[in-house]
């Protein structure tokens, strides 16, 4: 459980609401001479390495054209060809609400309070700043953990969940909400958050049919959790499950393309030119999916490895004309600050965490994963009866091991100590928010989403945070 501290939301918002410096304002989206809109499109559980414009895939090559073609306007592949692709973007957590709350606040989960999908965001978001700047903001989300009581809805003029069978309506519903604002040239911020490819992997029939899988092969929670419990027994299904995950990416690509194409048409109908003439477009994910990289684990909530916390991020800014790939390390939670205030968008390191108990810190090359309490069970996430083991200290060289599979901590104690000290200093620079549990999701919904019922149960650890440098020295 999180240690009690005074929440610093008021201070954070005071800093947020302050006018940026003239230099930052000149470069940011809110520059006086820039009246464009901001369009955010996020895809839940989208693993960066499964997209063709990122690195080589770890598993077999996709059997489907997951991201569409560069010749198909507003497909994922086309978006990548039109803007800047950030090759090394990492998020703060492997769970939806913690990650997205960081995206909209610029804070770590231990600071904003939403450390799990069952806790409330305690800090004000950048949406409030947009509102003060005259933006009309609308959001439609497909993940039920992002319900209007989770804290993210604050500042939006309209905000609604369109989950499960209604996900296909999400884009049209958002377009309807924004229609009058776009027609009257009001400045807008739109956020569309699609759910596919979150488990269960249930793609549209047109994509599943291309896989030629037997009807009895399904990738629901029962099957995916069984893979974690008995990986050797279930391994013969792993390829099919990954194929179904890929088909879900193709499904989300269709949703994204339909939404952005119609939004482009909406701008043109208002005699304003196309979407990219009127807006900066940001495409990203909250987190990825492990897909049985280790322990037969397919899901995400237990993992702090790159398959989960490395995320796709594309920013399309037609006015700047910038395109191509950026390899520098990027913290996804700083995206809005960069867009609105024009700050430089590179990081010396990025920290990800599960609650206050498990940590990962990354610099441009190395990853340190840390289990300070040396808990052998791992994070308390479904299936809770299976251990997900983290060593006390793990080190990975992403240059030679991008999916962080070979622990080299014993060979490089100096790098371990350096990153450990950075993690310790980072942690001690934070003011931790108390956790405020939310009860707006019932047990059935939680089970369907693969979330634990009570993230703050008596089984959770009362962590004291990462080790100090002295303890690293004593253990190496």
Secondary structure in CASP SS format (residue, H / E / C, confidence):
PFRMAT SS
TARGET T0000
AUTHOR 0000-0000-0000
METHOD secondary structure of the structure
MODEL  1
X C 1.00
X C 1.00
X C 1.00
X C 1.00
X C 1.00
X C 1.00
X C 1.00
X C 1.00
X H 1.00
X H 1.00
X H 1.00
X H 1.00
X H 1.00
X H 1.00
X H 1.00
X H 1.00
X H 1.00
X C 1.00
X C 1.00
X C 1.00
X C 1.00
X H 1.00
X H 1.00
X H 1.00
X H 1.00
X H 1.00
X H 1.00
X C 1.00
X C 1.00
X C 1.00
X C 1.00
X C 1.00
X C 1.00
X C 1.00
X C 1.00
X C 1.00
X E 1.00
X E 1.00
X E 1.00
X E 1.00
X E 1.00
X E 1.00
X E 1.00
X C 1.00
X C 1.00
X C 1.00
X E 1.00
X H 1.00
X H 1.00
X H 1.00
X C 1.00
X C 1.00
X C 1.00
X C 1.00
X C 1.00
X C 1.00
X C 1.00
X C 1.00
X C 1.00
X C 1.00
X C 1.00
X C 1.00
X C 1.00
X C 1.00
X C 1.00
X C 1.00
X C 1.00
X C 1.00
X C 1.00
X C 1.00
X C 1.00
X C 1.00
X C 1.00
X C 1.00
X C 1.00
X H 1.00
X H 1.00
X H 1.00
X H 1.00
X H 1.00
X H 1.00
X H 1.00
X C 1.00
X E 1.00
X E 1.00
X E 1.00
X E 1.00
X E 1.00
X E 1.00
X E 1.00
X C 1.00
X C 1.00
X C 1.00
X C 1.00
X C 1.00
X H 1.00
X H 1.00
X H 1.00
X H 1.00
X H 1.00
X H 1.00
X H 1.00
X H 1.00
X H 1.00
X H 1.00
X C 1.00
X C 1.00
X C 1.00
X H 1.00
X H 1.00
X H 1.00
X H 1.00
X C 1.00
X C 1.00
X C 1.00
X C 1.00
X C 1.00
X C 1.00
X E 1.00
X C 1.00
X C 1.00
X C 1.00
X C 1.00
X C 1.00
X C 1.00
X H 1.00
X H 1.00
X H 1.00
X H 1.00
X H 1.00
X H 1.00
X H 1.00
X C 1.00
X C 1.00
X C 1.00
X E 1.00
X E 1.00
X E 1.00
X E 1.00
X E 1.00
X E 1.00
X C 1.00
X C 1.00
X H 1.00
X H 1.00
X H 1.00
X C 1.00
X C 1.00
X C 1.00
X C 1.00
X C 1.00
X C 1.00
X C 1.00
X C 1.00
X C 1.00
X C 1.00
X C 1.00
X E 1.00
X E 1.00
X E 1.00
X E 1.00
X C 1.00
X C 1.00
X H 1.00
X H 1.00
X H 1.00
X H 1.00
X H 1.00
X H 1.00
X H 1.00
X H 1.00
X H 1.00
X H 1.00
X H 1.00
X H 1.00
X H 1.00
X H 1.00
X H 1.00
X H 1.00
X H 1.00
X H 1.00
X H 1.00
X H 1.00
X C 1.00
X C 1.00
X C 1.00
X C 1.00
X E 1.00
X E 1.00
X E 1.00
X E 1.00
X E 1.00
X E 1.00
X E 1.00
X C 1.00
X C 1.00
X C 1.00
X C 1.00
X C 1.00
X C 1.00
X E 1.00
X C 1.00
X C 1.00
X C 1.00
X H 1.00
X H 1.00
X H 1.00
X H 1.00
X H 1.00
X H 1.00
X H 1.00
X C 1.00
X C 1.00
X C 1.00
X C 1.00
X C 1.00
X C 1.00
X C 1.00
X E 1.00
X C 1.00
X H 1.00
X H 1.00
X H 1.00
X H 1.00
X H 1.00
X H 1.00
X H 1.00
X H 1.00
X H 1.00
X C 1.00
X H 1.00
X H 1.00
X H 1.00
X H 1.00
X H 1.00
X H 1.00
X H 1.00
X H 1.00
X H 1.00
X H 1.00
X H 1.00
X H 1.00
X H 1.00
X H 1.00
X H 1.00
X H 1.00
X H 1.00
X H 1.00
X H 1.00
X H 1.00
X H 1.00
X H 1.00
X H 1.00
X H 1.00
X H 1.00
X H 1.00
X H 1.00
X H 1.00
X H 1.00
X H 1.00
X H 1.00
X H 1.00
X H 1.00
X H 1.00
X H 1.00
X H 1.00
X H 1.00
X H 1.00
X H 1.00
X C 1.00
X C 1.00
X C 1.00
X C 1.00
X C 1.00
X H 1.00
X H 1.00
X H 1.00
X H 1.00
X E 1.00
X E 1.00
X E 1.00
X E 1.00
X E 1.00
X E 1.00
X C 1.00
X C 1.00
X C 1.00
X C 1.00
X C 1.00
X C 1.00
X C 1.00
X C 1.00
X C 1.00
X C 1.00
X C 1.00
X C 1.00
X C 1.00
X C 1.00
X C 1.00
X C 1.00
X C 1.00
X C 1.00
X C 1.00
X C 1.00
X C 1.00
X H 1.00
X H 1.00
X H 1.00
X H 1.00
X E 1.00
X E 1.00
X C 1.00
X E 1.00
X E 1.00
X E 1.00
X E 1.00
X C 1.00
X C 1.00
X C 1.00
X C 1.00
X C 1.00
X C 1.00
X C 1.00
X E 1.00
X E 1.00
X E 1.00
X E 1.00
X E 1.00
X E 1.00
X E 1.00
X E 1.00
X H 1.00
X H 1.00
X H 1.00
X H 1.00
X H 1.00
X H 1.00
X H 1.00
X H 1.00
X H 1.00
X H 1.00
X C 1.00
X C 1.00
X C 1.00
X C 1.00
X C 1.00
X C 1.00
X C 1.00
X C 1.00
X E 1.00
X E 1.00
X E 1.00
X E 1.00
X E 1.00
X C 1.00
X C 1.00
X C 1.00
X E 1.00
X E 1.00
X E 1.00
X E 1.00
X E 1.00
X C 1.00
X C 1.00
X C 1.00
X E 1.00
X E 1.00
X E 1.00
X E 1.00
X E 1.00
X C 1.00
X C 1.00
X C 1.00
X C 1.00
X C 1.00
X C 1.00
X C 1.00
X C 1.00
X C 1.00
X C 1.00
X C 1.00
X C 1.00
X C 1.00
X C 1.00
X C 1.00
X C 1.00
X C 1.00
X C 1.00
X C 1.00
X C 1.00
X C 1.00
X C 1.00
X E 1.00
X E 1.00
X E 1.00
X E 1.00
X E 1.00
X C 1.00
X C 1.00
X C 1.00
X C 1.00
X C 1.00
X C 1.00
X C 1.00
X C 1.00
X C 1.00
X C 1.00
X C 1.00
X H 1.00
X H 1.00
X H 1.00
X C 1.00
X H 1.00
X H 1.00
X H 1.00
X H 1.00
X H 1.00
X H 1.00
X H 1.00
X H 1.00
X H 1.00
X H 1.00
X H 1.00
X H 1.00
X H 1.00
X H 1.00
X H 1.00
X H 1.00
X C 1.00
X C 1.00
X C 1.00
X C 1.00
X C 1.00
X C 1.00
X C 1.00
X C 1.00
X E 1.00
X C 1.00
X C 1.00
X C 1.00
X C 1.00
X C 1.00
X H 1.00
X H 1.00
X H 1.00
X H 1.00
X H 1.00
X H 1.00
X H 1.00
X C 1.00
X C 1.00
X C 1.00
X C 1.00
X C 1.00
X C 1.00
X C 1.00
X C 1.00
X C 1.00
X C 1.00
X C 1.00
X C 1.00
X C 1.00
X C 1.00
X C 1.00
X C 1.00
X C 1.00
X C 1.00
X C 1.00
X H 1.00
X H 1.00
X H 1.00
X H 1.00
X H 1.00
X H 1.00
X H 1.00
X C 1.00
END
